[in-house]
Amino acid sequence: MTTTQEAVPGGGPKRSATRRRRPLTFDRISFMVVFLGLPLAVFVVFVVSPFVQALYYSLTDWSGFSAGQNFIGFDNYVKLFHDDIFLKAVRNNIELAIVVPIVTIVLALTLATLVTIGGSGTGTVRGLRNSGYYRIVSFFPYVIPAIVIGLIWAQVFTPGSGILDAVLSKIGLHQFENYAWLGDARTAMPASMFVMIWGFVGFYMVLFIAAIRGIDPEVFEAARIDGAGRFRTALSITVPLIRDNVQTAYIYLGIAALDAFVYMQALNPGGGPQNSTLVMPQQLFTTAFTKGQFGYSTAMGVVLAAVTMLFALLVFVVNALTGGRERKVRR
């Protein structure tokens, strides 16, 4: 490395440096191969390559059980966007991606706020009594596999013999004595959404609790001194300070809602009445393994991947437009 001295107005000399490229030694080469080349190779083989293969198969008429396939271009995609059943599944997925994340995040934030700062209005800022118990109980559904959750709630919703109908009948709501919650197009999707939210809310409550615990308690003390109530504190202090966590939670919940295969397959394997709970992964699965149209089903998978990436991009854009990036810069 060579250095030179330059005079600067009103001060001493300014040091500038001209860097020389370091020689490629064995240590540097081995470091780049192990910590850069190897992970990149693994990423290309196990992530990029399947995407490329899927894109190619979506342009063929491959049945999935034959040795060869014919290249048909974009015929699968043209057929896809004229397929009323698939378009219904897309609409159902979009509905899930809007409702499930919003409701889950609102509930999780509310519970996390109560557990962390929703306690007594005097003294040290703290949560409700026995907050540890609430955290354990709320997190419990998340440790249960999704397929088990779906099967349990399918039994709960069973007409006549289900627990829900029995409880509602006991409290005088006899119109629900033999009500088919998953067999009625009006209630099948809301009931399925409830099951997904029930399974997710505990985990994101714990996530938000950890984020709120990371906020300096003096901030909440100052808000209390200024006369801010719990609701005002939650909206004006808690939510803005854990904004990145909320954004991450929304992306993960949206991706889970766009998938939703396990929950919907357990609750309504056939897609529900009038396809009211049918989602893209279900239609993809049926098209591939029941109808033997792997090329067509792969096109569905490509569309699902595109919708998922578009959803994540939209969340980032909305966060930036609503001040997320500006807030980071001010920090």
Beta strands, then each sheet from edge to edge (+ up, - down):
strand 1: 2-7
strand 2: 13-18
sheet 1: 1+ 2-
end
